[in-house]
Amino acid sequence: MPTWGDWVTAAGAPVTTPRDAAREAAREELLKPEYHRQDPSLLQRISSWLWGQLDHLLGRLGSTATSGTTGLILFLVIALLIGAALWWRLGRPGRSATSATTLFGADRPRTADQHRSAAQRHAAEGDFAGAVREQMRALVRSLEERALLDQRPGRTADEAAAEAGHQLPQHAAALREAARLFDDIAFGERAADQAAYRQLADLDQALRQTRPAALSPAGTG
């Protein structure tokens, strides 16, 4: 009777294939995608391993045989694993937190020109993160001074962009992008550079030269 490595010719006579070749053929067959469609993804396997390790360590921590030093080490490892697991499942606190942060602080209100001057000073010193923050504030303060936005200290950059977009619809997309840029740089998700500062400064200049939609003659942009 032919073994695993035996193959049958068209005439019916068995042809013996070396075992290594047969094993390789079987391995290649089992690597085909149709055999693995139901396999868990890499992310699922990592997540399962992480939770399995956490469960194992919790079991060891509850053991009466665990010494004080070992228990402390296990506790620290468990804390790290819990943090990693929460990070994995929930992600890093990001835009949901930043969007709730106000654009202006509790300091005495400054004019748009004052914010622009501060932005220019930061840019000249190479502090482009500070330049972006001040330039965004100059942009919004300018809209407030033109009565296109009401003066509201608790307003966020996203809120200002959305409200200003109704008044200046031709710049709505650029305003949304400016708010995202401000949030990403102000809260450390993106490195600031001169190009980011110039993007906001150019938008500020364009907005100053644009009439609101309610005041534009019919048929004009």
C-alpha positions in Angstrom: 0.0 0.0 0.0 1.5 3.4 -1.0 2.8 5.6 1.8 2.3 9.5 2.1 5.1 10.0 -0.3 3.7 7.6 -3.0 2.1 8.9 -6.1 0.3 7.0 -8.8 1.1 7.3 -12.5 -1.4 7.4 -15.3 -0.8 3.7 -15.8 -1.6 2.9 -12.2 2.0 2.0 -11.1 3.0 3.7 -7.8 5.9 6.2 -8.0 7.6 6.8 -4.7 8.4 10.4 -3.9 11.1 11.2 -1.3 9.6 12.1 2.1 11.1 15.6 2.2 9.6 16.5 -1.1 6.2 15.1 0.0 6.4 17.1 3.2 7.3 20.3 1.4 4.4 19.7 -1.0 2.0 19.3 1.9 3.4 22.4 3.6 2.8 24.5 0.5 -0.7 23.1 0.2 -1.5 24.1 3.7 -0.2 27.6 3.2 -2.9 28.4 0.6 -5.2 31.3 1.7 -8.3 29.2 1.5 -7.2 27.2 4.6 -6.7 30.4 6.7 -9.7 32.6 6.0 -11.0 32.0 9.5 -7.7 32.5 11.2 -7.6 35.3 13.7 -5.8 38.5 12.5 -2.4 39.5 13.9 -4.1 42.2 16.0 -6.5 39.6 17.4 -3.6 37.3 18.3 -1.6 40.0 20.0 -4.7 41.2 21.9 -5.4 37.6 23.0 -1.8 37.1 24.1 -1.8 40.4 26.1 -5.0 39.5 28.0 -3.7 36.0 28.5 -0.5 37.3 30.1 -2.5 39.6 32.3 -4.8 36.8 33.5 -1.7 34.6 34.2 0.0 37.4 36.2 -3.2 38.1 38.2 -3.3 34.4 39.1 0.3 34.4 40.3 -0.2 37.6 42.3 -3.0 36.0 44.2 -0.9 32.9 45.1 0.1 32.6 48.7 3.5 31.4 47.6 4.4 34.8 46.1 7.0 36.7 48.1 6.8 40.4 48.8 9.4 41.4 46.3 8.1 39.1 43.6 4.6 40.3 44.3 5.7 44.0 43.9 7.3 43.2 40.6 4.3 41.3 39.4 2.1 44.2 40.5 4.2 46.7 38.4 4.1 44.3 35.4 0.3 44.0 35.7 -0.1 47.8 35.9 2.0 48.1 32.7 -0.1 45.4 31.0 -3.3 47.0 32.0 -2.1 50.3 30.7 -1.1 48.7 27.4 -4.4 46.8 27.2 -6.4 50.0 27.7 -4.2 51.8 25.1 -4.7 49.0 22.7 -8.5 48.9 23.1 -9.2 52.6 23.5 -6.3 54.3 21.8 -4.4 57.4 22.9 -6.6 60.3 24.1 -6.5 62.5 21.1 -8.8 64.8 19.2 -11.8 64.1 21.4 -9.9 65.7 24.3 -8.2 68.5 22.3 -11.4 69.6 20.6 -12.8 70.5 24.1 -9.9 72.8 24.9 -10.5 76.5 24.4 -8.6 78.5 21.8 -8.0 81.5 24.1 -6.8 81.3 27.7 -7.9 83.3 30.7 -5.4 86.1 30.0 -6.5 89.7 29.2 -7.9 89.7 25.7 -5.5 90.9 23.0 -6.3 92.4 19.6 -5.7 90.5 16.3 -2.7 92.7 15.6 -1.2 91.9 19.0 -1.6 88.2 18.3 0.0 88.6 14.8 2.9 90.4 16.3 3.4 87.7 18.9 3.2 85.1 16.1 5.9 86.9 14.1 8.2 87.1 17.1 7.8 83.3 17.8 8.5 82.6 14.1 11.6 84.8 14.1 12.9 82.9 17.1 12.2 79.5 15.5 9.4 78.7 17.8 6.9 77.7 15.2 4.6 75.9 17.6 4.1 79.2 19.4 3.8 81.0 16.1 1.0 78.7 15.0 -0.9 79.1 18.2 -0.7 82.9 18.1 -1.5 83.1 14.4 -4.6 81.0 14.8 -5.7 83.3 17.6 -5.0 86.3 15.5 -7.2 84.8 12.7 -10.1 84.2 15.0 -9.8 87.5 16.8 -9.8 89.3 13.5 -13.1 87.6 12.6 -14.5 88.7 16.0 -13.4 92.2 15.4 -15.2 92.2 12.1 -18.3 90.9 13.9 -18.2 87.8 11.8 -17.9 85.8 15.0 -19.3 86.8 18.4 -16.7 87.2 21.1 -16.9 84.0 23.1 -13.9 83.1 25.4 -14.7 79.4 25.6 -14.7 78.8 21.9 -12.5 76.1 20.5 -10.6 76.2 17.2 -13.0 73.7 15.6 -16.0 75.7 16.7 -14.5 78.9 15.4 -13.8 77.3 12.0 -17.3 75.8 11.7 -19.0 79.1 12.6 -16.7 81.2 10.3 -17.3 78.8 7.5 -20.9 79.7 7.4 -20.0 83.4 7.0 -17.2 82.8 4.5 -18.2 79.6 2.7 -15.5 79.9 0.1 -12.9 79.4 2.9 -14.8 76.8 4.9 -12.5 73.9 3.9 -9.3 76.0 4.6 -10.7 77.0 8.0 -11.4 73.4 9.0 -7.9 72.5 7.9 -6.5 75.4 10.0 -8.3 74.2 13.1 -7.0 70.6 12.6 -3.5 72.0 12.1 -3.8 74.2 15.3 -5.1 71.2 17.4 -2.4 68.8 16.1 0.5 71.2 16.8 -0.8 72.7 20.0 -1.3 69.3 21.6 1.9 67.6 20.3 0.6 65.3 17.6 2.4 67.1 14.8 5.7 69.0 14.7 5.4 72.7 13.8 7.4 74.2 11.0 7.6 77.4 9.0 5.2 76.0 6.4 2.5 75.5 9.0 2.9 79.0 10.3 2.8 80.5 6.8 -0.4 78.4 6.0 -2.2 80.1 8.8 -0.8 83.5 8.1 -1.7 83.3 4.4 -5.3 82.2 5.4 -5.5 85.1 7.8 -4.6 87.5 5.1 -7.0 86.0 2.6 -9.9 86.2 5.1 -9.2 89.8 5.8 -9.7 90.5 2.1 -12.9 88.4 1.8 -16.4 89.8 2.3 -18.9 87.6 4.2 -21.5 85.8 2.1 -24.3 87.9 3.5 -22.7 91.0 2.1 -21.4 89.7 -1.2 -23.3 90.9 -4.3 -25.4 88.1 -6.0 -23.4 86.0 -8.4 -20.0 86.8 -6.8 -17.8 84.4 -4.8 
